[in-house]
Amino acid sequence: MNSIILNISEIIFGYIKRLWESQKVNKLISYTLVFVFISSIIISYLDRANLLSLGKWDESFSNPFFAIEISFTLLLILELLSLIFVLPESVAKSVGKQFELLSLIFMRAGFKEFSHIHTFDWNTFPKEVINMFAYAFGALAIFVIMGLNYKLQIHSRLTNTEDDQDSFIQSKKLLALGLFVSFFVIGIYDIKALFTTGEYLHSFDKFYTVLIFSDIVIVFIALRYTLNYYRIFRYSAFVLATIFIRISLSIQVYHNVLVGILAAFFVLLLTFTYNYFLKALPEKTIDK
């Protein structure tokens, strides 16, 4: 029964992934982002010229730079969806993708601070500019740390047999399908809140909470195939890194940037030390 469920989930996941990574979908995403960006600029102009009334969204669109925030938020949502398809490939890649998203979230936060600036007078917006620098350098620091992390990674196989390896990957694909459903459930909740309150919640923090539980499940699944201390410690440390990201998304500016950078450095140090101990472990093949 378990094998049937895993096989079916693998087929469904494979179909969705191929569709998502197809050239047609990539073009559609690109055209959609351009359309949303240009449309937002036009709507903002009409709103500021009092040619269009947006009700509860009037205040947001009164700033022409709000179009940047809208488009970048949409880009982040799409990147968040891409994260789901990375999970079965490699836990290390999945964690790296999470930090990539965190850096983009910081960049988006910088654009959001920019959208709060209505007049270019230093006396009226020093706080927003300082916040922009904090988010920009935080995103850059994570970008650099993750680049070093990818350079250092030496991948190792979790299991000793092909059957066990395939079973482990299938289990992660089933888990990824659960994340896929969670993604849309959270999205529906956010859209409902948007039309109810006029404010988009962009619940990245909620999705990262779901990721924490999914990472813990992966640790428990991994115990079925290995009890090697170094591998279990590494997987558990990845869960802790995801928790750090979740904390970063929940606290105020400066503190969130600091936590995000320290979490990225934690993963870099983990990779460096794991590589050292990996020399004593067999089979330096592909990490799944």
Short mmCIF file of the C-alpha atoms (twelve columns), coordinates in Angstrom:
data_MODEL
# 
_entry.id   MODEL 
# 
loop_
_atom_site.group_PDB 
_atom_site.id 
_atom_site.type_symbol 
_atom_site.label_atom_id 
_atom_site.label_alt_id 
_atom_site.label_comp_id 
_atom_site.label_asym_id 
_atom_site.label_seq_id 
_atom_site.Cartn_x 
_atom_site.Cartn_y 
_atom_site.Cartn_z 
_atom_site.pdbx_PDB_model_num 
ATOM 1   C CA . MET A 1   0.000   0.000  0.000   1 
ATOM 2   C CA . ASN A 2   2.790   2.413  0.926   1 
ATOM 3   C CA . SER A 3   4.643   1.716  -2.311  1 
ATOM 4   C CA . ILE A 4   1.466   2.383  -4.336  1 
ATOM 5   C CA . ILE A 5   0.990   5.759  -2.642  1 
ATOM 6   C CA . LEU A 6   4.643   6.671  -3.181  1 
ATOM 7   C CA . ASN A 7   4.507   5.658  -6.851  1 
ATOM 8   C CA . ILE A 8   1.334   7.659  -7.483  1 
ATOM 9   C CA . SER A 9   2.727   10.711 -5.693  1 
ATOM 10  C CA . GLU A 10  5.926   10.452 -7.751  1 
ATOM 11  C CA . ILE A 11  3.933   10.464 -10.993 1 
ATOM 12  C CA . ILE A 12  1.837   13.467 -9.901  1 
ATOM 13  C CA . PHE A 13  4.891   15.371 -8.649  1 
ATOM 14  C CA . GLY A 14  6.807   14.644 -11.856 1 
ATOM 15  C CA . TYR A 15  3.957   15.940 -14.000 1 
ATOM 16  C CA . ILE A 16  3.571   19.157 -11.988 1 
ATOM 17  C CA . LYS A 17  7.325   19.770 -11.969 1 
ATOM 18  C CA . ARG A 18  7.674   19.259 -15.722 1 
ATOM 19  C CA . LEU A 19  4.771   21.644 -16.275 1 
ATOM 20  C CA . TRP A 20  6.244   24.250 -13.934 1 
ATOM 21  C CA . GLU A 21  9.701   24.079 -15.523 1 
ATOM 22  C CA . SER A 22  8.421   24.076 -19.106 1 
ATOM 23  C CA . GLN A 23  9.400   26.893 -21.441 1 
ATOM 24  C CA . LYS A 24  5.766   27.899 -21.971 1 
ATOM 25  C CA . VAL A 25  5.202   28.429 -18.247 1 
ATOM 26  C CA . ASN A 26  8.472   30.359 -17.932 1 
ATOM 27  C CA . LYS A 27  7.402   32.696 -20.732 1 
ATOM 28  C CA . LEU A 28  3.957   33.084 -19.191 1 
ATOM 29  C CA . ILE A 29  5.515   34.025 -15.840 1 
ATOM 30  C CA . SER A 30  7.782   36.588 -17.498 1 
ATOM 31  C CA . TYR A 31  4.942   38.168 -19.469 1 
ATOM 32  C CA . THR A 32  2.704   38.192 -16.396 1 
ATOM 33  C CA . LEU A 33  5.287   40.013 -14.266 1 
ATOM 34  C CA . VAL A 34  5.804   42.635 -16.975 1 
ATOM 35  C CA . PHE A 35  2.045   43.060 -17.414 1 
ATOM 36  C CA . VAL A 36  1.427   43.405 -13.672 1 
ATOM 37  C CA . PHE A 37  4.252   45.936 -13.313 1 
ATOM 38  C CA . ILE A 38  3.089   48.154 -16.205 1 
ATOM 39  C CA . SER A 39  -0.577  47.855 -15.190 1 
ATOM 40  C CA . SER A 40  0.270   48.854 -11.619 1 
ATOM 41  C CA . ILE A 41  2.109   51.946 -12.859 1 
ATOM 42  C CA . ILE A 42  -0.873  52.971 -15.001 1 
ATOM 43  C CA . ILE A 43  -3.368  52.343 -12.190 1 
ATOM 44  C CA . SER A 44  -1.184  54.355 -9.813  1 
ATOM 45  C CA . TYR A 45  -1.104  57.285 -12.258 1 
ATOM 46  C CA . LEU A 46  -4.886  57.203 -12.729 1 
ATOM 47  C CA . ASP A 47  -5.362  57.058 -8.958  1 
ATOM 48  C CA . ARG A 48  -3.082  60.027 -8.322  1 
ATOM 49  C CA . ALA A 49  -4.801  61.994 -11.095 1 
ATOM 50  C CA . ASN A 50  -8.185  61.310 -9.443  1 
ATOM 51  C CA . LEU A 51  -9.349  59.549 -12.606 1 
ATOM 52  C CA . LEU A 52  -9.852  56.294 -10.751 1 
ATOM 53  C CA . SER A 53  -11.066 55.455 -7.259  1 
ATOM 54  C CA . LEU A 54  -9.676  52.287 -5.644  1 
ATOM 55  C CA . GLY A 55  -11.383 52.565 -2.283  1 
ATOM 56  C CA . LYS A 56  -9.390  50.758 0.398   1 
ATOM 57  C CA . TRP A 57  -6.381  50.539 -1.970  1 
ATOM 58  C CA . ASP A 58  -6.237  54.282 -2.737  1 
ATOM 59  C CA . GLU A 59  -3.509  54.988 -0.204  1 
ATOM 60  C CA . SER A 60  -1.243  52.236 -1.471  1 
ATOM 61  C CA . PHE A 61  -1.522  53.139 -5.151  1 
ATOM 62  C CA . SER A 62  -1.089  56.845 -4.413  1 
ATOM 63  C CA . ASN A 63  2.661   56.148 -4.446  1 
ATOM 64  C CA . PRO A 64  4.005   55.385 -7.968  1 
ATOM 65  C CA . PHE A 65  6.724   53.140 -6.524  1 
ATOM 66  C CA . PHE A 66  4.096   50.781 -5.111  1 
ATOM 67  C CA . ALA A 67  4.205   49.014 -8.490  1 
ATOM 68  C CA . ILE A 68  7.706   47.775 -7.637  1 
ATOM 69  C CA . GLU A 69  6.493   46.234 -4.395  1 
ATOM 70  C CA . ILE A 70  3.579   44.488 -6.125  1 
ATOM 71  C CA . SER A 71  5.738   42.981 -8.862  1 
ATOM 72  C CA . PHE A 72  8.480   41.914 -6.478  1 
ATOM 73  C CA . THR A 73  5.947   40.309 -4.134  1 
ATOM 74  C CA . LEU A 74  4.571   38.304 -7.045  1 
ATOM 75  C CA . LEU A 75  8.117   37.256 -7.981  1 
ATOM 76  C CA . LEU A 76  8.718   36.074 -4.411  1 
ATOM 77  C CA . ILE A 77  5.520   34.023 -4.453  1 
ATOM 78  C CA . LEU A 78  6.671   32.290 -7.624  1 
ATOM 79  C CA . GLU A 79  10.121  31.657 -6.133  1 
ATOM 80  C CA . LEU A 80  8.435   30.217 -3.064  1 
ATOM 81  C CA . LEU A 81  6.588   27.795 -5.320  1 
ATOM 82  C CA . SER A 82  9.906   26.836 -6.970  1 
ATOM 83  C CA . LEU A 83  11.266  25.902 -3.555  1 
ATOM 84  C CA . ILE A 84  8.772   23.042 -3.343  1 
ATOM 85  C CA . PHE A 85  10.241  21.400 -6.437  1 
ATOM 86  C CA . VAL A 86  13.798  21.624 -5.080  1 
ATOM 87  C CA . LEU A 87  13.005  19.723 -1.869  1 
ATOM 88  C CA . PRO A 88  13.101  16.168 -3.321  1 
ATOM 89  C CA . GLU A 89  16.375  16.850 -5.168  1 
ATOM 90  C CA . SER A 90  18.489  17.627 -2.116  1 
ATOM 91  C CA . VAL A 91  17.884  18.817 1.425   1 
ATOM 92  C CA . ALA A 92  21.022  20.965 1.197   1 
ATOM 93  C CA . LYS A 93  19.737  22.605 -2.007  1 
ATOM 94  C CA . SER A 94  16.363  23.146 -0.370  1 
ATOM 95  C CA . VAL A 95  17.931  24.972 2.587   1 
ATOM 96  C CA . GLY A 96  20.058  27.023 0.213   1 
ATOM 97  C CA . LYS A 97  16.909  27.958 -1.718  1 
ATOM 98  C CA . GLN A 98  15.274  29.043 1.536   1 
ATOM 99  C CA . PHE A 99  18.110  31.474 2.175   1 
ATOM 100 C CA . GLU A 100 17.941  32.694 -1.412  1 
ATOM 101 C CA . LEU A 101 14.294  33.500 -0.751  1 
ATOM 102 C CA . LEU A 102 15.189  35.248 2.501   1 
ATOM 103 C CA . SER A 103 17.639  37.484 0.649   1 
ATOM 104 C CA . LEU A 104 14.924  38.318 -1.902  1 
ATOM 105 C CA . ILE A 105 12.472  39.015 0.924   1 
ATOM 106 C CA . PHE A 106 14.995  41.487 2.337   1 
ATOM 107 C CA . MET A 107 15.315  43.082 -1.105  1 
ATOM 108 C CA . ARG A 108 11.531  43.335 -1.296  1 
ATOM 109 C CA . ALA A 109 11.497  44.936 2.162   1 
ATOM 110 C CA . GLY A 110 13.970  47.512 0.848   1 
ATOM 111 C CA . PHE A 111 11.644  48.318 -2.064  1 
ATOM 112 C CA . LYS A 112 8.746   48.534 0.371   1 
ATOM 113 C CA . GLU A 113 10.642  51.116 2.442   1 
ATOM 114 C CA . PHE A 114 11.236  53.032 -0.794  1 
ATOM 115 C CA . SER A 115 7.500   53.036 -1.511  1 
ATOM 116 C CA . HIS A 116 6.984   54.851 1.790   1 
ATOM 117 C CA . ILE A 117 8.981   57.828 0.513   1 
ATOM 118 C CA . HIS A 118 6.673   60.494 -0.929  1 
ATOM 119 C CA . THR A 119 9.065   63.440 -1.204  1 
ATOM 120 C CA . PHE A 120 12.817  63.359 -1.735  1 
ATOM 121 C CA . ASP A 121 13.709  65.451 1.271   1 
ATOM 122 C CA . TRP A 122 16.274  63.969 3.676   1 
ATOM 123 C CA . ASN A 123 14.576  65.569 6.677   1 
ATOM 124 C CA . THR A 124 11.385  63.645 5.962   1 
ATOM 125 C CA . PHE A 125 12.697  60.145 5.259   1 
ATOM 126 C CA . PRO A 126 16.042  59.354 6.996   1 
ATOM 127 C CA . LYS A 127 14.549  56.287 8.719   1 
ATOM 128 C CA . GLU A 128 13.338  54.738 5.452   1 
ATOM 129 C CA . VAL A 129 16.735  55.204 3.774   1 
ATOM 130 C CA . ILE A 130 18.583  53.639 6.726   1 
ATOM 131 C CA . ASN A 131 16.178  50.702 6.655   1 
ATOM 132 C CA . MET A 132 16.789  50.311 2.917   1 
ATOM 133 C CA . PHE A 133 20.536  50.114 3.501   1 
ATOM 134 C CA . ALA A 134 20.034  47.567 6.290   1 
ATOM 135 C CA . TYR A 135 17.921  45.302 4.073   1 
ATOM 136 C CA . ALA A 136 20.189  45.775 1.048   1 
ATOM 137 C CA . PHE A 137 23.387  44.860 2.892   1 
ATOM 138 C CA . GLY A 138 21.605  42.024 4.696   1 
ATOM 139 C CA . ALA A 139 20.499  40.567 1.355   1 
ATOM 140 C CA . LEU A 140 24.003  41.035 -0.058  1 
ATOM 141 C CA . ALA A 141 25.615  39.323 2.941   1 
ATOM 142 C CA . ILE A 142 23.333  36.290 2.566   1 
ATOM 143 C CA . PHE A 143 24.021  36.258 -1.183  1 
ATOM 144 C CA . VAL A 144 27.778  36.100 -0.548  1 
ATOM 145 C CA . ILE A 145 27.541  33.522 2.262   1 
ATOM 146 C CA . MET A 146 25.306  31.233 0.201   1 
ATOM 147 C CA . GLY A 147 27.669  31.538 -2.757  1 
ATOM 148 C CA . LEU A 148 30.534  30.359 -0.553  1 
ATOM 149 C CA . ASN A 149 28.324  27.618 0.854   1 
ATOM 150 C CA . TYR A 150 27.556  26.238 -2.623  1 
ATOM 151 C CA . LYS A 151 31.268  26.299 -3.482  1 
ATOM 152 C CA . LEU A 152 32.125  24.259 -0.385  1 
ATOM 153 C CA . GLN A 153 29.371  21.651 -0.612  1 
ATOM 154 C CA . ILE A 154 30.471  18.041 -1.048  1 
ATOM 155 C CA . HIS A 155 27.412  15.887 -1.532  1 
ATOM 156 C CA . SER A 156 27.077  12.459 0.015   1 
ATOM 157 C CA . ARG A 157 24.562  9.702  -0.480  1 
ATOM 158 C CA . LEU A 158 22.236  9.005  2.435   1 
ATOM 159 C CA . THR A 159 21.541  5.315  1.739   1 
ATOM 160 C CA . ASN A 160 23.652  2.339  0.663   1 
ATOM 161 C CA . THR A 161 21.268  0.800  -1.898  1 
ATOM 162 C CA . GLU A 162 19.429  2.138  -4.944  1 
ATOM 163 C CA . ASP A 163 16.076  0.858  -3.669  1 
ATOM 164 C CA . ASP A 164 16.444  2.697  -0.365  1 
ATOM 165 C CA . GLN A 165 17.614  5.824  -2.171  1 
ATOM 166 C CA . ASP A 166 14.620  5.749  -4.521  1 
ATOM 167 C CA . SER A 167 12.265  5.183  -1.589  1 
ATOM 168 C CA . PHE A 168 13.742  8.140  0.280   1 
ATOM 169 C CA . ILE A 169 13.350  10.411 -2.748  1 
ATOM 170 C CA . GLN A 170 9.767   9.227  -3.292  1 
ATOM 171 C CA . SER A 171 8.966   10.022 0.349   1 
ATOM 172 C CA . LYS A 172 10.265  13.563 -0.155  1 
ATOM 173 C CA . LYS A 173 8.163   13.943 -3.309  1 
ATOM 174 C CA . LEU A 174 5.053   12.936 -1.347  1 
ATOM 175 C CA . LEU A 175 5.997   15.512 1.274   1 
ATOM 176 C CA . ALA A 176 6.544   18.117 -1.467  1 
ATOM 177 C CA . LEU A 177 2.999   17.510 -2.717  1 
ATOM 178 C CA . GLY A 178 1.771   18.265 0.795   1 
ATOM 179 C CA . LEU A 179 3.731   21.535 0.702   1 
ATOM 180 C CA . PHE A 180 2.204   22.264 -2.710  1 
ATOM 181 C CA . VAL A 181 -1.289  21.992 -1.240  1 
ATOM 182 C CA . SER A 182 -0.268  24.095 1.783   1 
ATOM 183 C CA . PHE A 183 1.080   26.778 -0.553  1 
ATOM 184 C CA . PHE A 184 -2.318  27.223 -2.204  1 
ATOM 185 C CA . VAL A 185 -4.247  27.043 1.070   1 
ATOM 186 C CA . ILE A 186 -2.112  29.852 2.512   1 
ATOM 187 C CA . GLY A 187 -2.448  31.768 -0.761  1 
ATOM 188 C CA . ILE A 188 -6.253  31.541 -0.695  1 
ATOM 189 C CA . TYR A 189 -6.235  32.825 2.894   1 
ATOM 190 C CA . ASP A 190 -4.043  35.781 1.884   1 
ATOM 191 C CA . ILE A 191 -6.238  36.657 -1.106  1 
ATOM 192 C CA . LYS A 192 -9.339  36.526 1.089   1 
ATOM 193 C CA . ALA A 193 -7.670  38.894 3.562   1 
ATOM 194 C CA . LEU A 194 -6.677  41.185 0.670   1 
ATOM 195 C CA . PHE A 195 -10.272 41.707 -0.428  1 
ATOM 196 C CA . THR A 196 -11.523 41.899 3.149   1 
ATOM 197 C CA . THR A 197 -9.022  44.348 4.645   1 
ATOM 198 C CA . GLY A 198 -7.350  45.832 1.575   1 
ATOM 199 C CA . GLU A 199 -3.958  44.622 2.777   1 
ATOM 200 C CA . TYR A 200 -2.018  41.702 1.336   1 
ATOM 201 C CA . LEU A 201 -0.515  39.635 4.148   1 
ATOM 202 C CA . HIS A 202 2.088   37.811 1.978   1 
ATOM 203 C CA . SER A 203 2.367   35.068 4.585   1 
ATOM 204 C CA . PHE A 204 5.952   34.000 3.917   1 
ATOM 205 C CA . ASP A 205 6.336   33.385 7.639   1 
ATOM 206 C CA . LYS A 206 3.412   30.926 7.660   1 
ATOM 207 C CA . PHE A 207 4.884   28.952 4.782   1 
ATOM 208 C CA . TYR A 208 8.257   28.804 6.514   1 
ATOM 209 C CA . THR A 209 6.443   27.435 9.568   1 
ATOM 210 C CA . VAL A 210 5.118   24.619 7.370   1 
ATOM 211 C CA . LEU A 211 8.668   24.117 6.053   1 
ATOM 212 C CA . ILE A 212 9.940   23.625 9.605   1 
ATOM 213 C CA . PHE A 213 7.540   20.725 10.142  1 
ATOM 214 C CA . SER A 214 8.349   19.244 6.726   1 
ATOM 215 C CA . ASP A 215 12.090  19.391 7.495   1 
ATOM 216 C CA . ILE A 216 11.505  17.603 10.785  1 
ATOM 217 C CA . VAL A 217 9.558   14.896 8.941   1 
ATOM 218 C CA . ILE A 218 12.534  14.462 6.587   1 
ATOM 219 C CA . VAL A 219 14.833  13.958 9.585   1 
ATOM 220 C CA . PHE A 220 12.542  11.239 10.903  1 
ATOM 221 C CA . ILE A 221 12.292  9.592  7.472   1 
ATOM 222 C CA . ALA A 222 16.099  9.667  7.186   1 
ATOM 223 C CA . LEU A 223 16.347  7.663  10.421  1 
ATOM 224 C CA . ARG A 224 14.801  4.746  8.548   1 
ATOM 225 C CA . TYR A 225 17.816  4.593  6.237   1 
ATOM 226 C CA . THR A 226 20.738  5.653  8.404   1 
ATOM 227 C CA . LEU A 227 21.730  6.262  12.014  1 
ATOM 228 C CA . ASN A 228 25.015  7.930  11.094  1 
ATOM 229 C CA . TYR A 229 25.559  10.727 13.595  1 
ATOM 230 C CA . TYR A 230 27.074  13.215 11.144  1 
ATOM 231 C CA . ARG A 231 24.237  12.927 8.626   1 
ATOM 232 C CA . ILE A 232 21.475  13.089 11.235  1 
ATOM 233 C CA . PHE A 233 23.161  16.067 12.890  1 
ATOM 234 C CA . ARG A 234 23.396  17.830 9.515   1 
ATOM 235 C CA . TYR A 235 19.720  17.273 8.719   1 
ATOM 236 C CA . SER A 236 18.721  18.430 12.211  1 
ATOM 237 C CA . ALA A 237 20.899  21.532 11.859  1 
ATOM 238 C CA . PHE A 238 19.114  22.360 8.607   1 
ATOM 239 C CA . VAL A 239 15.819  22.328 10.536  1 
ATOM 240 C CA . LEU A 240 17.314  24.759 13.039  1 
ATOM 241 C CA . ALA A 241 18.428  27.018 10.181  1 
ATOM 242 C CA . THR A 242 14.844  27.078 8.874   1 
ATOM 243 C CA . ILE A 243 13.653  28.034 12.365  1 
ATOM 244 C CA . PHE A 244 16.148  30.911 12.377  1 
ATOM 245 C CA . ILE A 245 14.725  32.102 9.047   1 
ATOM 246 C CA . ARG A 246 11.205  31.904 10.490  1 
ATOM 247 C CA . ILE A 247 12.318  34.002 13.472  1 
ATOM 248 C CA . SER A 248 13.926  36.512 11.115  1 
ATOM 249 C CA . LEU A 249 10.618  36.967 9.312   1 
ATOM 250 C CA . SER A 250 8.825   37.753 12.569  1 
ATOM 251 C CA . ILE A 251 10.970  40.462 14.179  1 
ATOM 252 C CA . GLN A 252 11.710  44.107 13.484  1 
ATOM 253 C CA . VAL A 253 14.203  45.605 11.085  1 
ATOM 254 C CA . TYR A 254 17.912  45.388 12.020  1 
ATOM 255 C CA . HIS A 255 17.231  42.413 14.297  1 
ATOM 256 C CA . ASN A 256 15.704  40.394 11.444  1 
ATOM 257 C CA . VAL A 257 18.658  41.189 9.183   1 
ATOM 258 C CA . LEU A 258 21.132  40.207 11.893  1 
ATOM 259 C CA . VAL A 259 19.357  36.906 12.596  1 
ATOM 260 C CA . GLY A 260 19.193  36.143 8.869   1 
ATOM 261 C CA . ILE A 261 22.923  36.760 8.373   1 
ATOM 262 C CA . LEU A 262 23.873  34.707 11.437  1 
ATOM 263 C CA . ALA A 263 21.636  31.853 10.262  1 
ATOM 264 C CA . ALA A 264 23.329  31.875 6.834   1 
ATOM 265 C CA . PHE A 265 26.752  31.896 8.498   1 
ATOM 266 C CA . PHE A 266 25.618  28.969 10.673  1 
ATOM 267 C CA . VAL A 267 24.843  26.934 7.530   1 
ATOM 268 C CA . LEU A 268 28.199  27.913 6.004   1 
ATOM 269 C CA . LEU A 269 30.047  26.746 9.122   1 
ATOM 270 C CA . LEU A 270 27.971  23.549 9.142   1 
ATOM 271 C CA . THR A 271 28.942  22.848 5.520   1 
ATOM 272 C CA . PHE A 272 32.626  23.467 6.226   1 
ATOM 273 C CA . THR A 273 32.752  21.156 9.253   1 
ATOM 274 C CA . TYR A 274 30.570  18.472 7.626   1 
ATOM 275 C CA . ASN A 275 32.897  18.364 4.643   1 
ATOM 276 C CA . TYR A 276 35.821  17.762 6.990   1 
ATOM 277 C CA . PHE A 277 34.120  14.813 8.684   1 
ATOM 278 C CA . LEU A 278 32.745  13.575 5.362   1 
ATOM 279 C CA . LYS A 279 36.255  12.474 4.398   1 
ATOM 280 C CA . ALA A 280 35.887  9.560  6.811   1 
ATOM 281 C CA . LEU A 281 32.511  8.547  5.317   1 
ATOM 282 C CA . PRO A 282 31.978  6.357  2.227   1 
ATOM 283 C CA . GLU A 283 30.379  7.166  -1.108  1 
ATOM 284 C CA . LYS A 284 30.853  10.790 -2.080  1 
ATOM 285 C CA . THR A 285 28.078  10.790 -4.616  1 
ATOM 286 C CA . ILE A 286 24.923  12.788 -5.016  1 
ATOM 287 C CA . ASP A 287 23.202  13.972 -1.862  1 
ATOM 288 C CA . LYS A 288 19.487  13.315 -1.930  1 
# 
